[in-house]
């Protein structure tokens, strides 16, 4: 989804989309943020899957009690 930075107020970029919707985000998160800049919001499916898998691994480790053991495997 693409939008344009309509304005920056007190460090907050106001992005407007073609359908009239708006979002506000700190301008520091947009490289070179300035009025009129076109930005795009994308969904990164690969990174999403990677992070979900990492969280699932951590949950399995917690349920197995691995956080309660020292490096030698003793409780």
C-alpha positions in Angstrom: 0.0 0.0 0.0 1.4 3.4 -1.0 0.8 6.7 0.6 2.3 10.2 0.7 3.6 12.1 3.6 1.1 15.0 3.9 2.9 16.8 6.7 5.2 16.4 9.6 4.1 17.8 12.9 6.3 17.7 16.0 8.3 14.9 14.6 5.2 12.8 13.5 4.7 12.1 9.8 1.1 12.0 8.7 0.7 9.7 5.8 -2.4 9.8 3.6 -3.5 7.0 1.3 -5.6 7.2 -1.9 -8.7 6.0 -0.1 -8.5 8.9 2.3 -7.1 6.9 5.2 -4.3 8.2 7.3 -1.7 6.9 9.7 0.8 8.7 11.9 4.3 7.4 12.6 7.4 9.0 14.1 9.2 10.6 11.2 12.5 9.1 12.5 11.3 5.7 11.2 11.2 6.9 7.6 14.5 7.6 6.0 14.6 11.1 4.5 11.1 11.9 5.7 9.7 15.0 4.2 6.4 16.3 2.9 5.4 14.9 -0.5 7.6 11.7 -0.1 5.8 8.6 -1.3 6.1 5.7 1.1 5.1 2.0 0.8 3.9 -0.4 3.5 4.7 -4.0 2.7 4.1 -7.3 4.4 7.2 -9.5 4.6 5.9 -13.0 4.7 9.4 -14.6 5.0 10.4 -12.5 8.0 7.0 -13.1 9.6 7.4 -16.9 9.3 11.0 -16.7 10.6 9.9 -14.7 13.7 6.9 -17.0 14.4 9.2 -20.0 14.2 11.6 -18.4 16.6 8.8 -17.7 19.1 7.5 -21.2 18.8 11.0 -22.6 19.5 11.3 -20.3 22.6 7.9 -21.5 23.8 8.8 -25.1 23.4 12.1 -24.5 25.4 10.1 -22.8 28.2 7.6 -25.6 28.4 10.4 -28.2 28.5 12.0 -26.3 31.4 15.2 -25.5 29.6 15.4 -22.1 31.3 15.7 -23.9 34.6 18.8 -25.8 33.8 22.4 -24.7 33.9 24.8 -25.1 31.0 25.6 -28.7 32.2 22.0 -29.7 31.9 21.4 -30.0 35.7 18.3 -28.4 37.3 
